[in-house]
Amino acid sequence: MTLDTMVVLCTGLMIVQAPDPTTFFFENEMWEWPDNYTQSIELECEKGTFFDWELVDLESLIIFCRKEDGIKKGPWKKLYLNGKVQVERYYENNSINGIERVFHENGVLNEVGLVVKDESDGDWFFYDENGVVRMVGTFNLGCRVGIWVVYDEKGNLVMDSRYKECKSMGISVYQ
């Protein structure tokens, strides 16, 4: 069995190795891989759930906990192959519901906001790779609404855009 398709029962702490551990075994309530695999992370998930993961491309690894019936439910993570989290979100009945966090590959927060039934909703914040706020705006069930502001790398306001019902109503540029 390869990394491409594997479902394992989570025992509370899972050690995941990447990019391609093809030999593994279950011992002392933990999955073990040969010592020559150096990329690893430890993830906690609810005991008794199935831990489903798949390699989706050469840059990321999708991981999520789900219930035995196959419905996505609970915390979900997408990881870069360097082991750092790329996306954290929460599923209820196969829909994303709750706070979603997206990270840069260096581990710094990239964006954060609320998702309701798979749609961005409420205030969202966007950051650069140094953690500086670069854009702030509001969604209403997936549509940009209100005033969106853009900042430079020093935090100075450089632009704002006004939205109504998903349509841009105008842009102001500042020096």
C-alpha positions as CSV (number, residue, x, y, z in Angstrom):
1,M,0.0,0.0,0.0
2,T,1.4,3.4,-0.9
3,L,0.7,6.9,0.3
4,D,-1.6,7.6,-2.6
5,T,-4.5,5.7,-1.0
6,M,-4.5,4.8,2.6
7,V,-7.1,4.8,5.4
8,V,-6.0,3.9,8.9
9,L,-7.8,3.9,12.2
10,C,-6.6,6.8,14.4
11,T,-5.5,5.9,17.9
12,G,-5.2,9.5,19.2
13,L,-1.8,10.3,17.7
14,M,-0.7,9.5,14.2
15,I,2.8,9.8,12.8
16,V,2.6,10.6,9.1
17,Q,5.7,10.3,6.9
18,A,6.1,11.9,3.5
19,P,6.5,11.9,0.5
20,D,6.2,8.1,-0.1
21,P,6.4,5.6,2.8
22,T,5.6,2.3,1.2
23,T,6.6,0.1,4.1
24,F,4.8,0.6,7.4
25,F,3.4,-1.5,10.3
26,F,1.2,-1.1,13.3
27,E,3.0,-1.5,16.7
28,N,2.2,-0.3,20.2
29,E,-0.9,1.5,19.0
30,M,1.2,3.5,16.5
31,W,2.0,3.3,12.8
32,E,5.8,2.9,12.2
33,W,7.9,3.6,9.2
34,P,11.5,2.7,8.4
35,D,14.1,5.0,10.0
36,N,15.2,6.3,6.6
37,Y,12.1,8.5,6.2
38,T,13.0,11.9,7.6
39,Q,9.9,14.0,6.9
40,S,7.4,13.4,9.7
41,I,4.8,15.2,11.7
42,E,2.6,14.3,14.6
43,L,-1.1,15.0,14.3
44,E,-3.8,14.5,16.9
45,C,-7.3,13.3,15.9
46,E,-10.3,11.9,17.7
47,K,-9.7,8.4,18.9
48,G,-11.7,5.8,16.9
49,T,-12.1,7.9,13.8
50,F,-10.6,6.9,10.5
51,F,-7.7,9.0,9.4
52,D,-7.8,9.4,5.6
53,W,-5.0,10.9,3.6
54,E,-3.8,11.1,0.1
55,L,-1.0,12.6,-2.0
56,V,-2.6,15.2,-4.3
57,D,0.4,16.7,-5.9
58,L,4.1,17.0,-5.3
59,E,3.7,20.0,-3.0
60,S,0.9,19.0,-0.6
61,L,-0.6,16.2,1.4
62,I,-4.3,16.2,2.3
63,I,-5.2,14.9,5.7
64,F,-8.5,14.8,7.4
65,C,-10.3,12.9,10.2
66,R,-13.7,11.5,9.3
67,K,-16.3,9.2,10.8
68,E,-16.6,5.6,9.8
69,D,-19.5,6.3,7.4
70,G,-17.3,8.3,5.2
71,I,-18.9,11.7,5.8
72,K,-16.3,14.4,6.3
73,K,-16.8,15.7,9.9
74,G,-14.4,17.4,12.2
75,P,-11.0,19.0,11.8
76,W,-9.2,18.7,8.4
77,K,-5.7,19.7,7.5
78,K,-3.8,20.0,4.2
79,L,-0.1,20.0,4.7
80,Y,2.9,21.0,2.6
81,L,5.4,18.2,2.2
82,N,7.8,20.0,4.5
83,G,5.3,19.1,7.2
84,K,3.9,22.6,7.8
85,V,0.2,23.1,7.7
86,Q,-1.2,24.6,4.5
87,V,-4.9,24.7,5.4
88,E,-6.9,24.1,8.5
89,R,-10.7,23.8,8.3
90,Y,-13.7,22.1,10.0
91,Y,-16.3,19.9,8.3
92,E,-19.9,19.2,9.3
93,N,-21.8,16.8,7.1
94,N,-19.3,17.1,4.2
95,S,-19.5,21.0,4.2
96,I,-16.9,23.4,5.4
97,N,-18.2,25.2,8.5
98,G,-16.2,27.3,10.9
99,I,-12.9,29.2,10.9
100,E,-10.6,28.4,8.0
101,R,-6.9,29.2,8.2
102,V,-4.5,29.1,5.3
103,F,-0.7,29.3,5.8
104,H,2.3,30.2,3.7
105,E,4.8,27.4,3.2
106,N,7.0,29.0,5.9
107,G,4.3,28.4,8.5
108,V,3.1,32.0,8.8
109,L,-0.6,32.7,8.5
110,N,-1.7,33.7,5.0
111,E,-5.5,34.2,5.5
112,V,-8.2,33.5,8.1
113,G,-11.9,33.9,8.1
114,L,-15.3,32.1,8.6
115,V,-16.8,29.6,6.2
116,V,-20.5,28.8,6.3
117,K,-21.7,25.9,4.2
118,D,-18.6,26.0,1.9
119,E,-18.9,29.8,1.4
120,S,-16.6,32.5,2.8
121,D,-18.6,34.7,5.2
122,G,-17.8,37.6,7.5
123,D,-14.5,39.4,8.0
124,W,-11.4,37.9,6.3
125,F,-7.8,38.9,6.9
126,F,-4.9,38.3,4.5
127,Y,-1.2,38.4,5.5
128,D,2.1,38.3,3.7
129,E,4.9,35.8,4.4
130,N,6.2,38.0,7.2
131,G,2.8,38.1,9.0
132,V,1.9,41.7,8.0
133,V,-1.8,42.3,7.3
134,R,-2.0,43.1,3.5
135,M,-5.8,43.0,2.9
136,V,-9.0,43.0,5.0
137,G,-12.5,42.5,3.7
138,T,-15.9,41.1,4.3
139,F,-17.8,38.3,2.5
140,N,-21.5,37.6,2.6
141,L,-21.9,33.9,1.7
142,G,-19.1,34.0,-0.9
143,C,-19.7,37.5,-2.2
144,R,-17.4,40.4,-1.5
145,V,-19.3,43.2,0.3
146,G,-18.5,46.5,1.9
147,I,-15.1,48.1,1.8
148,W,-12.0,46.0,1.2
149,V,-8.7,47.6,2.1
150,V,-5.2,46.8,0.9
151,Y,-2.0,47.7,2.8
152,D,1.7,47.7,1.8
153,E,4.4,45.7,3.5
154,K,4.8,48.5,6.2
155,G,1.1,48.5,7.0
156,N,0.2,51.7,5.2
157,L,-3.2,51.9,3.4
158,V,-2.6,51.9,-0.3
159,M,-6.0,51.1,-1.8
160,D,-9.6,50.4,-1.0
161,S,-12.4,48.8,-3.0
162,R,-16.1,49.1,-2.4
163,Y,-18.4,46.1,-3.2
164,K,-22.1,45.7,-3.3
165,E,-23.7,42.3,-4.0
166,C,-20.4,40.8,-5.3
167,K,-19.8,43.7,-7.7
168,S,-17.0,46.3,-7.5
169,M,-18.5,49.8,-7.0
170,G,-15.2,51.7,-7.2
171,I,-11.6,51.8,-6.1
172,S,-9.6,54.5,-4.3
173,V,-5.8,54.5,-4.5
174,Y,-3.7,56.3,-1.8
175,Q,-0.1,57.4,-2.0
